[in-house]
């Protein structure tokens, strides 16, 4: 059976208040002599909602001779009612209990919860004369509990919500990661690397310089005699004059690293090539998460607490080869080595 009016297609949320546009519809349909029920079907609400709205929005027109519903008056009545709705603050009505709490805090150094619980079990105040512990803490935040502030509550200043914040770089060795092209985050371009150091049991012993290309996930591991900045820049010079001789600037478009002193001289590469060096935010390892993830892979074969000098160069090379020949789902189950060769060929023939 066909139905001319139905509400199954309405997207009106249950319990939602009427809007001014809906009140205009009510005014228009009443002028057209439609029933409350048909208006409710059109709006998608209960019949009583329309009936109550008309009752609240009726005004006298034509010198008080005719009573009619007006959307503007219904809206103004609604807004006036909304200003008076909601729970009211009990700070004034329950001032005696708040004075009791302030006295216990200042003289006996009680907690807010102790004040509430003690007053309740001793019968000094009835439950209706008190506010709960949560409300007491809210009053402290709003400054409604006299001179009591959050700093006066020992545990409250220690319990802070975890929040992510970007710290200011105090060591400015070069460009910040904020200056890096946002397209690097998309991993569509080849030649953007991340680097870090993997330390052994002692920071003064030999270390590993790890580099990972963001798009192909291809990694390089180089053994360094120490973590001095001179050793790091020497390793990059060796890559430039050796493995990537003549194509370093096309393979290394940018390098992102942290603010460690071992990378303080890395910006010198910008004078020797077209490579751009970017420094991550302090204490924000996610800025070079690809490299951090690969360091975790390397740690399977180079566990923490072991000296790097105990592992020969051949062992380091095998770890590098293993990582580069490991099929990755994110690469369509290709290996980083295969993807790196394809990108290298495209970069050198471009």
FENKA-V40193 format. One record per residue. RES is the residue in one small letter. D_CENTER is the distance of its C-alpha to the mean C-alpha in Angstrom with 2 decimals. Layout:
BEGIN
res=RES d_center=D_CENTER
res=RES d_center=D_CENTER
END
This chain:
BEGIN
res=x d_center=52.66
res=x d_center=50.98
res=x d_center=49.03
res=x d_center=48.61
res=x d_center=45.96
res=x d_center=43.04
res=x d_center=39.60
res=x d_center=37.99
res=x d_center=36.23
res=x d_center=34.77
res=x d_center=31.02
res=x d_center=31.37
res=x d_center=29.19
res=x d_center=31.38
res=x d_center=31.83
res=x d_center=30.43
res=x d_center=32.42
res=x d_center=34.71
res=x d_center=33.69
res=x d_center=36.15
res=x d_center=36.70
res=x d_center=37.70
res=x d_center=40.05
res=x d_center=41.64
res=x d_center=42.23
res=x d_center=43.94
res=x d_center=46.11
res=x d_center=47.10
res=x d_center=47.94
res=x d_center=49.97
res=x d_center=51.94
res=x d_center=52.61
res=x d_center=54.01
res=x d_center=51.44
res=x d_center=50.99
res=x d_center=48.06
res=x d_center=47.49
res=x d_center=47.26
res=x d_center=44.86
res=x d_center=42.64
res=x d_center=42.67
res=x d_center=41.62
res=x d_center=38.72
res=x d_center=37.73
res=x d_center=38.17
res=x d_center=40.77
res=x d_center=44.25
res=x d_center=44.14
res=x d_center=41.06
res=x d_center=43.20
res=x d_center=46.21
res=x d_center=44.43
res=x d_center=42.82
res=x d_center=46.26
res=x d_center=47.74
res=x d_center=45.25
res=x d_center=45.50
res=x d_center=49.30
res=x d_center=51.16
res=x d_center=54.82
res=x d_center=55.82
res=x d_center=59.13
res=x d_center=60.38
res=x d_center=59.28
res=x d_center=61.26
res=x d_center=58.43
res=x d_center=55.25
res=x d_center=52.38
res=x d_center=48.63
res=x d_center=46.58
res=x d_center=42.88
res=x d_center=42.35
res=x d_center=43.93
res=x d_center=42.00
res=x d_center=38.71
res=x d_center=39.80
res=x d_center=40.89
res=x d_center=37.54
res=x d_center=35.62
res=x d_center=38.08
res=x d_center=37.53
res=x d_center=33.74
res=x d_center=34.09
res=x d_center=35.95
res=x d_center=33.83
res=x d_center=31.33
res=x d_center=31.80
res=x d_center=33.33
res=x d_center=32.72
res=x d_center=35.33
res=x d_center=35.34
res=x d_center=38.78
res=x d_center=40.38
res=x d_center=39.46
res=x d_center=40.14
res=x d_center=42.59
res=x d_center=40.02
res=x d_center=37.59
res=x d_center=40.48
res=x d_center=41.12
res=x d_center=37.52
res=x d_center=37.67
res=x d_center=41.01
res=x d_center=39.85
res=x d_center=36.78
res=x d_center=38.86
res=x d_center=42.01
res=x d_center=40.93
res=x d_center=37.27
res=x d_center=36.29
res=x d_center=32.79
res=x d_center=31.94
res=x d_center=32.11
res=x d_center=35.46
res=x d_center=36.80
res=x d_center=35.92
res=x d_center=37.27
res=x d_center=40.39
res=x d_center=41.37
res=x d_center=41.05
res=x d_center=43.14
res=x d_center=45.77
res=x d_center=46.24
res=x d_center=45.98
res=x d_center=43.86
res=x d_center=43.64
res=x d_center=40.30
res=x d_center=40.63
res=x d_center=41.07
res=x d_center=37.79
res=x d_center=34.05
res=x d_center=31.77
res=x d_center=29.78
res=x d_center=26.43
res=x d_center=28.16
res=x d_center=29.60
res=x d_center=26.24
res=x d_center=25.18
res=x d_center=28.47
res=x d_center=27.80
res=x d_center=24.53
res=x d_center=26.51
res=x d_center=29.43
res=x d_center=31.86
res=x d_center=33.16
res=x d_center=35.50
res=x d_center=34.71
res=x d_center=32.39
res=x d_center=28.93
res=x d_center=25.91
res=x d_center=27.29
res=x d_center=30.38
res=x d_center=28.61
res=x d_center=28.38
res=x d_center=25.89
res=x d_center=23.50
res=x d_center=22.69
res=x d_center=22.00
res=x d_center=19.61
res=x d_center=16.25
res=x d_center=12.97
res=x d_center=10.74
res=x d_center=8.04
res=x d_center=6.74
res=x d_center=9.26
res=x d_center=11.29
res=x d_center=14.84
res=x d_center=17.83
res=x d_center=20.14
res=x d_center=23.45
res=x d_center=25.20
res=x d_center=25.53
res=x d_center=27.47
res=x d_center=26.71
res=x d_center=24.20
res=x d_center=20.49
res=x d_center=18.11
res=x d_center=17.06
res=x d_center=20.61
res=x d_center=20.37
res=x d_center=21.00
res=x d_center=17.93
res=x d_center=20.32
res=x d_center=20.11
res=x d_center=16.71
res=x d_center=18.64
res=x d_center=21.14
res=x d_center=24.04
res=x d_center=26.10
res=x d_center=27.98
res=x d_center=28.35
res=x d_center=24.92
res=x d_center=24.83
res=x d_center=22.84
res=x d_center=24.90
res=x d_center=24.95
res=x d_center=27.63
res=x d_center=28.47
res=x d_center=30.53
res=x d_center=33.34
res=x d_center=34.58
res=x d_center=35.46
res=x d_center=33.64
res=x d_center=37.06
res=x d_center=38.09
res=x d_center=37.46
res=x d_center=33.90
res=x d_center=32.41
res=x d_center=30.76
res=x d_center=28.49
res=x d_center=27.47
res=x d_center=25.67
res=x d_center=25.86
res=x d_center=22.59
res=x d_center=24.33
res=x d_center=27.13
res=x d_center=25.64
res=x d_center=29.02
res=x d_center=29.21
res=x d_center=31.73
res=x d_center=32.67
res=x d_center=35.02
res=x d_center=36.69
res=x d_center=36.95
res=x d_center=39.44
res=x d_center=36.92
res=x d_center=33.54
res=x d_center=35.11
res=x d_center=33.89
res=x d_center=37.39
res=x d_center=37.11
res=x d_center=33.82
res=x d_center=35.22
res=x d_center=38.45
res=x d_center=36.71
res=x d_center=35.19
res=x d_center=38.61
res=x d_center=40.15
res=x d_center=37.80
res=x d_center=38.62
res=x d_center=42.35
res=x d_center=42.56
res=x d_center=40.45
res=x d_center=39.03
res=x d_center=42.04
res=x d_center=42.31
res=x d_center=38.98
res=x d_center=36.41
res=x d_center=34.97
res=x d_center=34.60
res=x d_center=32.95
res=x d_center=30.68
res=x d_center=29.14
res=x d_center=26.33
res=x d_center=25.27
res=x d_center=21.91
res=x d_center=22.27
res=x d_center=21.18
res=x d_center=22.82
res=x d_center=25.48
res=x d_center=28.99
res=x d_center=30.24
res=x d_center=28.58
res=x d_center=29.83
res=x d_center=32.66
res=x d_center=30.78
res=x d_center=30.68
res=x d_center=34.45
res=x d_center=33.92
res=x d_center=33.24
res=x d_center=36.87
res=x d_center=38.23
res=x d_center=36.37
res=x d_center=34.04
res=x d_center=31.03
res=x d_center=28.06
res=x d_center=26.29
res=x d_center=22.65
res=x d_center=21.16
res=x d_center=17.57
res=x d_center=15.55
res=x d_center=16.92
res=x d_center=15.64
res=x d_center=13.13
res=x d_center=14.92
res=x d_center=12.44
res=x d_center=13.98
res=x d_center=17.08
res=x d_center=16.07
res=x d_center=19.20
res=x d_center=21.45
res=x d_center=19.92
res=x d_center=20.43
res=x d_center=23.98
res=x d_center=24.73
res=x d_center=24.17
res=x d_center=26.71
res=x d_center=29.12
res=x d_center=28.98
res=x d_center=30.72
res=x d_center=33.81
res=x d_center=33.16
res=x d_center=32.11
res=x d_center=30.95
res=x d_center=33.85
res=x d_center=36.19
res=x d_center=37.66
res=x d_center=36.90
res=x d_center=40.53
res=x d_center=41.65
res=x d_center=40.38
res=x d_center=42.62
res=x d_center=41.48
res=x d_center=42.58
res=x d_center=40.17
res=x d_center=37.26
res=x d_center=38.41
res=x d_center=38.52
res=x d_center=34.92
res=x d_center=33.93
res=x d_center=36.12
res=x d_center=34.71
res=x d_center=31.11
res=x d_center=32.27
res=x d_center=34.39
res=x d_center=31.91
res=x d_center=31.24
res=x d_center=27.62
res=x d_center=26.43
res=x d_center=23.95
res=x d_center=27.08
res=x d_center=29.13
res=x d_center=30.62
res=x d_center=32.09
res=x d_center=32.17
res=x d_center=30.43
res=x d_center=33.96
res=x d_center=35.08
res=x d_center=32.19
res=x d_center=32.68
res=x d_center=36.37
res=x d_center=35.78
res=x d_center=33.42
res=x d_center=35.83
res=x d_center=38.72
res=x d_center=37.01
res=x d_center=36.03
res=x d_center=39.53
res=x d_center=41.35
res=x d_center=39.35
END
